[in-house]
């Protein structure tokens, strides 16, 4: 799925400039704990989160995230936007909650890119 399609599905607003919105996204990962993103996400996922700190962008850089979607209409700081612009990571805000955004993307065929959690 292209980021442009994804943005339409979630009623998203792009908050950064210059990033490739025609990029293919392989799947998604939803988390507010950035340690979970590092431990369980796979490259080329969109990260859905309600956490709005610069640590989200730094984590996305390390995890090779395709884009960050802030749910519940969260708005990143100017510092976060500048960092994302430098790293060419699209920041997108959706007015919908985490459950709704995940459902819309899953119904459109986007798969989970979270490694299975092993309680073992």
Buried (B, 14 or more C-beta within 10 A) or exposed (E): BEBEBBBEBBBBBBBBEEBEBEBEBBBBBBBBEBEBBEEBBBEBBBBBBBBBBBEBBBBBBEBEBBBBBBBBEBEBEEEBBBBBBEEEBBBBBBBBEBEBBBEBBEEEEBEBBBEEEEEE
